[in-house]
């Protein structure tokens, strides 16, 4: 549950205010959300995302060079209004057109759609698209109904790099849609989340169980399974995603293991090791991987795995550096070691000198005498 708050009603406003004060070199506050505090290239496509609060680092944490240009912030788990979306988009506009890209939820679809019409009436060139990566929320035959969850970060990162490269609005939209079509996410939860000011979670998971196929707005899982080991969870996540691959997927992926709010990083790393092993055994090359909190649901206990099936274009744009409060990609300062250099990962066996030297033999003799003396003392004091 949320322990640190003032008035629950003011919680969303105060958290945005605190975020801006803590990250003033990255973001500026505007009506409805935040925009970049850094200069962007004139004529660049502006990418605007957003949604309800309670998902940090989604969505404010993704605003910065190489990532999105603005994020709209609603109340906890509630879509921002059309006027908020319009305000943030106008503040972030660089003259190259505006792309509204957000997760596929009914309220967001409605309000971002209304904002699109308002912005067009204002004279802006606008496109709109949704992220639909959650394989648990609809069958492959109805992908347009799927929710957007943690895969949104990957989709927006790739599209943002395309925008930074100077692609046109329609070209950036094409890259975003292709990346979305090749992105899949599946998640499980061990405990529900609690709204600020509330004492009870929105749903509960029985001890020893895990909820499978959950959303990020307090929706319970589709069904429950026994909670096994980290490798059992990794197997479930990987198997579910490999059952639902895009057309012509290839053999290369980006893998993101996302903590949903209260999963420990140590647990995530243990699980990611299992995920990486299973992908390798399946003949899939992981070109990049990341572990962290990318899209949370307040204090929910759980995790999700995202696989992005990359082609050359997606891989290129994913690896382009970016810098935001919550997600960064940088170029290594130093060159990597030569691949021929191999380090021993096992402990070295100790060599035993059976003969010893004069000092060790003298010490051994003294120890033997001491042990004999102890034995004699014990024998003398034994009672029948």
C-alpha positions as CSV (number, residue, x, y, z in Angstrom):
1,X,0.0,0.0,0.0
2,X,1.0,3.7,-0.3
3,X,2.4,4.9,3.0
4,X,3.7,8.4,2.0
5,X,1.0,10.8,0.9
6,X,-0.9,13.9,2.0
7,X,-4.4,14.0,0.6
8,X,-5.2,11.1,-1.7
9,X,-7.0,13.4,-4.0
10,X,-3.9,15.5,-4.5
11,X,-1.6,12.5,-4.9
12,X,-1.3,12.6,-8.8
13,X,-0.7,16.4,-8.9
14,X,1.9,16.3,-6.1
15,X,3.8,13.4,-7.6
16,X,4.1,15.2,-11.0
17,X,5.3,18.3,-9.2
18,X,7.9,16.3,-7.3
19,X,9.0,14.6,-10.5
20,X,9.5,17.9,-12.3
21,X,11.5,19.3,-9.4
22,X,13.7,16.3,-9.3
23,X,14.3,16.2,-13.0
24,X,14.3,19.8,-14.1
25,X,17.2,19.3,-16.5
26,X,15.0,16.9,-18.4
27,X,11.4,18.1,-18.2
28,X,9.3,21.2,-17.8
29,X,5.7,21.2,-16.5
30,X,2.9,22.3,-18.7
31,X,-0.8,22.1,-18.4
32,X,-1.6,18.4,-18.6
33,X,1.8,16.9,-18.2
34,X,5.5,17.4,-19.0
35,X,7.6,18.2,-22.1
36,X,11.3,18.2,-22.8
37,X,13.4,20.9,-21.1
38,X,16.1,20.5,-23.8
39,X,16.2,21.9,-27.3
40,X,15.0,19.6,-30.1
41,X,15.8,19.8,-33.8
42,X,13.5,22.2,-35.7
43,X,11.2,20.3,-38.0
44,X,11.5,17.1,-35.9
45,X,8.4,14.9,-35.5
46,X,7.1,15.3,-31.9
47,X,6.1,12.0,-30.2
48,X,3.5,12.4,-27.4
49,X,2.5,9.6,-25.1
50,X,0.7,9.4,-21.8
51,X,-2.0,7.9,-19.7
52,X,-3.0,7.6,-16.1
53,X,-0.4,8.0,-13.3
54,X,0.6,5.1,-11.1
55,X,2.8,3.4,-13.8
56,X,6.1,5.2,-13.2
57,X,8.4,5.3,-15.1
58,X,5.6,5.2,-17.6
59,X,5.1,7.8,-18.9
60,X,6.9,10.9,-17.5
61,X,10.1,9.0,-17.1
62,X,10.5,8.5,-20.8
63,X,10.7,12.2,-21.8
64,X,14.1,13.3,-22.9
65,X,16.6,13.3,-25.8
66,X,16.2,10.2,-28.0
67,X,12.9,9.3,-26.4
68,X,9.5,11.0,-26.4
69,X,8.9,14.7,-26.5
70,X,6.0,15.0,-24.1
71,X,3.9,12.9,-21.7
72,X,0.4,13.6,-20.6
73,X,-0.5,12.7,-17.1
74,X,-4.0,11.7,-15.8
75,X,-5.2,10.7,-12.4
76,X,-4.3,7.4,-10.9
77,X,-5.1,4.7,-13.6
78,X,-7.3,7.3,-15.3
79,X,-6.9,8.6,-18.9
80,X,-6.0,12.3,-19.2
81,X,-8.5,14.6,-20.9
82,X,-8.4,15.6,-24.5
83,X,-7.6,19.2,-23.4
84,X,-4.5,17.9,-21.5
85,X,-3.3,15.9,-24.5
86,X,-3.8,18.9,-26.8
87,X,-1.9,21.2,-24.4
88,X,1.1,18.9,-24.1
89,X,1.2,18.2,-27.9
90,X,1.2,22.0,-28.7
91,X,4.0,22.7,-26.2
92,X,6.1,19.9,-27.6
93,X,5.5,20.7,-31.3
94,X,8.7,21.3,-33.4
95,X,7.0,21.9,-36.7
96,X,7.5,18.4,-38.1
97,X,4.1,17.0,-37.2
98,X,2.8,15.3,-34.0
99,X,2.5,11.6,-33.4
100,X,0.1,10.6,-30.6
101,X,1.2,7.2,-29.4
102,X,-0.3,5.6,-26.4
103,X,-1.5,2.3,-24.8
104,X,-4.6,0.6,-26.0
105,X,-7.2,1.4,-23.3
106,X,-10.7,2.7,-24.0
107,X,-10.4,6.0,-22.2
108,X,-7.0,6.8,-23.8
109,X,-8.4,5.9,-27.3
110,X,-11.3,8.2,-26.7
111,X,-9.4,11.2,-25.3
112,X,-6.4,11.0,-27.6
113,X,-8.7,10.6,-30.5
114,X,-10.6,13.8,-29.5
115,X,-7.3,15.6,-29.0
116,X,-6.2,14.6,-32.5
117,X,-9.3,16.3,-34.0
118,X,-8.8,19.4,-31.9
119,X,-5.1,19.6,-33.0
120,X,-6.0,19.2,-36.6
121,X,-8.6,22.0,-36.2
122,X,-5.7,24.1,-34.8
123,X,-3.8,23.5,-38.0
124,X,-1.3,20.8,-36.8
125,X,-0.4,17.7,-38.9
126,X,-1.2,14.8,-36.5
127,X,-1.2,11.0,-36.6
128,X,-2.4,8.6,-33.9
129,X,-1.4,5.0,-33.1
130,X,-1.9,2.6,-30.2
131,X,0.4,0.0,-28.6
132,X,-1.1,-3.5,-28.4
133,X,1.6,-5.8,-27.0
134,X,-0.3,-7.8,-24.3
135,X,-0.8,-11.3,-25.7
136,X,-3.0,-12.3,-22.7
137,X,-5.8,-9.8,-23.4
138,X,-7.0,-11.0,-26.8
139,X,-6.2,-13.8,-29.3
140,X,-3.8,-13.3,-32.2
141,X,-6.8,-13.0,-34.6
142,X,-7.9,-9.9,-32.7
143,X,-4.7,-8.1,-31.9
144,X,-6.4,-4.7,-32.3
145,X,-8.2,-5.5,-29.0
146,X,-5.0,-6.2,-27.1
147,X,-4.0,-3.9,-24.2
148,X,-0.8,-2.0,-24.2
149,X,1.6,-2.7,-21.3
150,X,5.4,-2.7,-20.8
151,X,6.2,-3.2,-24.5
152,X,5.2,0.4,-25.0
153,X,8.7,1.5,-23.9
154,X,10.3,-0.5,-26.7
155,X,7.8,0.7,-29.3
156,X,8.2,4.4,-28.3
157,X,12.0,4.1,-28.1
158,X,12.4,2.8,-31.6
159,X,9.9,5.4,-33.0
160,X,11.6,8.2,-31.1
161,X,15.0,7.3,-32.6
162,X,13.4,7.4,-36.1
163,X,12.1,10.8,-35.3
164,X,15.5,12.0,-34.1
165,X,17.0,10.7,-37.4
166,X,14.8,13.1,-39.3
167,X,12.2,10.8,-40.7
168,X,8.9,12.3,-41.8
169,X,5.7,12.0,-39.8
170,X,4.4,9.2,-41.9
171,X,7.7,7.4,-41.9
172,X,7.9,7.5,-38.1
173,X,4.4,6.2,-37.9
174,X,5.3,3.3,-40.2
175,X,8.3,2.4,-38.0
176,X,6.2,2.6,-34.8
177,X,3.5,0.4,-36.2
178,X,6.0,-2.2,-37.5
179,X,7.7,-2.3,-34.1
180,X,4.3,-2.6,-32.3
181,X,3.4,-5.5,-34.6
182,X,6.6,-7.3,-33.7
183,X,6.3,-6.7,-29.9
184,X,4.8,-9.2,-27.4
185,X,4.4,-9.0,-23.6
186,X,3.1,-11.5,-21.0
187,X,3.0,-11.0,-17.3
188,X,2.1,-12.6,-13.9
189,X,1.4,-11.1,-10.5
190,X,1.9,-12.4,-6.9
191,X,-0.1,-9.6,-5.2
192,X,-2.5,-6.9,-6.2
193,X,-2.0,-3.1,-6.1
194,X,-3.5,-0.7,-3.7
195,X,-4.7,2.8,-4.6
196,X,-3.3,5.7,-2.5
197,X,-5.4,6.2,0.6
198,X,-7.0,2.7,0.4
199,X,-6.3,-0.1,2.8
200,X,-7.2,-3.0,0.5
201,X,-5.7,-4.1,-2.8
202,X,-7.8,-4.0,-6.0
203,X,-7.4,-7.8,-6.1
204,X,-5.8,-10.5,-4.1
205,X,-3.7,-13.5,-5.1
206,X,-3.9,-16.6,-2.7
207,X,-0.7,-17.6,-1.0
208,X,1.4,-19.9,-3.2
209,X,-0.4,-18.9,-6.4
210,X,0.3,-16.4,-9.2
211,X,-2.2,-14.5,-11.3
212,X,-1.6,-15.0,-15.0
213,X,-2.2,-12.5,-17.8
214,X,-2.9,-9.3,-15.7
215,X,-3.3,-5.7,-16.8
216,X,-1.7,-2.6,-15.2
217,X,-4.8,-0.9,-13.9
218,X,-5.6,-3.3,-11.1
219,X,-7.3,-5.9,-13.4
220,X,-6.9,-9.4,-11.9
221,X,-5.3,-12.1,-13.9
222,X,-7.2,-14.3,-16.4
223,X,-6.5,-17.4,-14.2
224,X,-4.3,-18.6,-11.4
225,X,-1.5,-21.2,-11.3
226,X,0.7,-22.6,-8.5
227,X,3.7,-20.4,-7.9
228,X,6.9,-22.4,-8.7
229,X,10.5,-21.5,-9.0
230,X,12.0,-18.6,-10.9
231,X,12.8,-21.0,-13.7
232,X,9.1,-22.2,-13.7
233,X,8.0,-18.6,-14.1
234,X,10.6,-17.9,-16.8
235,X,9.4,-21.0,-18.7
236,X,5.8,-19.8,-18.6
237,X,6.7,-16.4,-19.8
238,X,8.9,-17.6,-22.6
239,X,6.6,-20.4,-23.7
240,X,3.6,-18.0,-23.9
241,X,5.5,-15.5,-26.0
242,X,6.9,-18.2,-28.3
243,X,3.4,-19.4,-28.9
244,X,2.5,-15.9,-30.3
245,X,5.2,-14.7,-32.7
246,X,4.7,-12.2,-35.5
247,X,4.9,-13.0,-39.2
248,X,8.4,-13.6,-40.4
249,X,9.9,-13.1,-36.9
250,X,13.5,-14.0,-37.6
251,X,15.7,-15.3,-34.8
252,X,16.7,-12.1,-33.0
253,X,15.0,-10.4,-30.1
254,X,15.2,-7.6,-27.6
255,X,14.2,-8.9,-24.1
256,X,12.8,-6.7,-21.4
257,X,12.0,-8.1,-18.0
258,X,9.8,-5.6,-16.2
259,X,9.0,-5.4,-12.5
260,X,5.5,-4.3,-11.8
261,X,6.1,-2.4,-8.6
262,X,7.4,-4.4,-5.7
263,X,9.4,-7.2,-7.3
264,X,13.0,-7.0,-6.0
265,X,15.7,-6.5,-8.6
266,X,17.5,-9.5,-7.2
267,X,14.5,-11.6,-8.1
268,X,14.3,-10.1,-11.5
269,X,17.9,-10.9,-12.3
270,X,17.5,-14.5,-11.2
271,X,14.5,-14.8,-13.4
272,X,16.2,-13.0,-16.3
273,X,19.1,-15.5,-16.2
274,X,16.5,-18.3,-16.7
275,X,14.8,-16.4,-19.5
276,X,18.1,-15.9,-21.3
277,X,19.0,-19.5,-21.0
278,X,15.6,-20.6,-22.4
279,X,15.8,-18.2,-25.3
280,X,19.3,-19.5,-26.2
281,X,18.0,-23.1,-26.0
282,X,15.2,-22.2,-28.4
283,X,17.7,-20.9,-30.9
284,X,16.9,-17.3,-30.4
285,X,19.6,-14.6,-30.3
286,X,19.1,-11.9,-27.7
287,X,20.7,-8.8,-29.3
288,X,20.0,-6.7,-26.2
289,X,18.4,-7.2,-22.8
290,X,17.3,-5.1,-20.0
291,X,15.9,-5.6,-16.5
292,X,14.1,-3.0,-14.4
293,X,10.9,-1.2,-13.8
294,X,9.6,0.1,-17.1
295,X,5.8,0.0,-16.6
296,X,4.5,-0.5,-13.1
297,X,1.1,-0.7,-11.4
298,X,1.7,1.1,-8.1
299,X,2.8,-1.5,-5.6
300,X,1.8,-4.6,-7.5
301,X,4.0,-7.7,-6.9
302,X,4.8,-9.3,-10.3
303,X,6.7,-9.1,-13.5
304,X,6.3,-9.2,-17.3
305,X,8.5,-10.3,-20.1
306,X,8.6,-8.4,-23.4
307,X,10.1,-9.7,-26.6
308,X,10.6,-7.5,-29.6
309,X,11.4,-9.5,-32.7
310,X,13.9,-7.2,-34.5
311,X,14.8,-6.6,-38.1
312,X,17.8,-4.5,-39.0
313,X,15.9,-1.2,-38.8
314,X,14.3,-1.9,-35.4
315,X,17.6,-3.1,-34.0
316,X,19.4,0.0,-35.3
317,X,16.9,2.4,-33.8
318,X,16.7,0.6,-30.5
319,X,20.5,0.8,-30.0
320,X,20.6,4.6,-30.7
321,X,21.6,6.5,-27.5
322,X,18.8,8.2,-25.5
323,X,18.7,10.0,-22.2
324,X,15.6,10.4,-19.9
325,X,15.0,10.4,-16.2
326,X,14.1,6.7,-16.1
327,X,15.6,5.1,-19.2
328,X,19.0,5.6,-20.9
329,X,21.0,4.0,-23.7
330,X,24.6,5.2,-24.0
331,X,27.7,4.3,-26.0
332,X,30.4,2.6,-24.1
333,X,33.3,4.9,-23.3
334,X,35.9,2.1,-23.6
335,X,36.2,-0.5,-26.3
336,X,35.0,-4.0,-25.4
337,X,37.5,-6.7,-24.6
338,X,38.6,-9.0,-27.4
339,X,36.2,-11.9,-27.6
340,X,39.2,-14.3,-27.5
341,X,39.8,-13.3,-23.9
342,X,38.1,-15.9,-21.7
343,X,37.9,-15.5,-17.9
344,X,37.6,-18.5,-15.6
345,X,34.2,-18.4,-13.9
346,X,34.8,-21.4,-11.6
347,X,36.9,-21.4,-8.4
348,X,40.5,-22.6,-8.9
349,X,41.3,-25.9,-7.2
350,X,43.9,-25.5,-4.4
351,X,47.2,-27.4,-4.8
352,X,48.1,-29.5,-1.8
353,X,51.7,-30.0,-1.0
354,X,51.6,-33.4,0.7
355,X,55.2,-33.3,2.0
356,X,55.0,-29.8,3.2
357,X,58.1,-27.9,4.5
358,X,60.0,-27.9,7.7
359,X,57.8,-25.2,9.3
360,X,54.6,-26.9,8.4
361,X,55.9,-30.2,9.7
362,X,56.9,-28.7,13.0
363,X,53.5,-27.0,13.3
364,X,51.8,-30.3,12.5
365,X,53.8,-32.0,15.3
366,X,52.8,-29.4,17.8
367,X,49.1,-29.7,16.9
368,X,49.3,-33.5,17.2
369,X,50.8,-33.2,20.7
370,X,48.2,-30.7,21.7
371,X,45.4,-33.0,20.5
372,X,46.9,-36.0,22.3
373,X,47.0,-33.9,25.5
374,X,43.4,-32.9,25.1
375,X,42.4,-36.5,24.6
376,X,44.3,-37.5,27.8
377,X,42.5,-34.8,29.8
378,X,39.1,-35.8,28.5
379,X,39.9,-39.5,29.3
380,X,41.0,-38.6,32.9
381,X,37.8,-36.7,33.5
382,X,35.3,-39.1,32.1
383,X,32.7,-40.3,34.6
384,X,31.1,-43.7,34.4
